[in-house]
Amino acid sequence: GIMQHEGNQYSVSGIRYRDYYRKASLELNIAPAYPAKAKVNSWIRTVTLNRKSKVTIAEKYDLQEYISPLTEHFITPLQPDTTLAGRVKLTDSAGNSAYYLRYDPSRFRAGYESIPINDQRMYGVWGDHLYRVTLYAKKQRTKDSFSIVVEKAAP
């Protein structure tokens, strides 16, 4: 419920990048990106690219206090389908299933909304809209860890 802020004083910390033949990962503490009123002690985000199959986003957080419901947002030009718990199907304009966003359905529920694009520069790249997929936490926890996986759908 409290967004990250802009400016140098809200820079992330603890950045570590690793690059291997089959995968690469980026780890950082995003807690400094939040204002003090968010009461975030630490929030370690690790994004791992498995070069052949998927991207895994691992989150581990520690809050001083639970302020408001936790939400995770993903922006995509692909049409989301949130009817199956634990999996968001992302489909291209031809109706082909392109990717799946997988999450733990015991921890999150998924929803989405269409975001109109009014900026001509963005319109030329993305078209007239994008989608915001949101994962809503089901439980209030001051400490937790979880993973979200984005992977290509099987043909």
C-alpha positions, 0 to 999 in steps of 0.5 A, a space after each residue: 500500500 506504500 509505494 517506493 519513492 524516487 530520488 537518490 536518498 531512496 536507492 537500493 542497497 546490497 546489490 549483487 550480480 552473478 553471471 553463469 553459463 546457464 543462469 544469471 541473478 541479481 540480488 538487492 535490498 529494496 528496503 531503502 527505496 521505501 519511505 520510513 512510514 512503510 516500516 520496512 526493515 529489509 526486503 531482499 529481492 533476487 531475480 534469477 534468469 534460467 537462460 533456457 526456461 524461466 525467470 524466478 523472483 524470490 522475495 524475503 522481507 522483514 517489516 517493523 509493522 504490517 501497514 497494509 496488504 502486500 501486493 506484487 505488480 507485473 505489467 505486460 502487453 499480453 492478455 492475462 487469464 486469472 481463472 486458475 489458482 496459482 497460475 496466470 496465463 498470458 496470451 498474445 494477440 493471436 490467442 496463443 498462450 505465451 507465458 505463465 506467471 506461477 505463484 502460491 495460491 495459498 498465499 496470493 490471489 490474482 487479478 488484473 486491470 487494463 491500463 490505457 496508453 495515452 502517450 504517443 511515444 508509448 502507444 507506438 511501441 505498446 499499442 493502446 493499452 497494457 495490463 497490470 497483473 496484481 497478486 494480493 497477499 491473503 495473510 498479514 505477515 511481518 516476515 515472509 519469503 516467497 517466489 514467483 516464476 515466469 516461464 514460457 508456455 509449452 507449445 
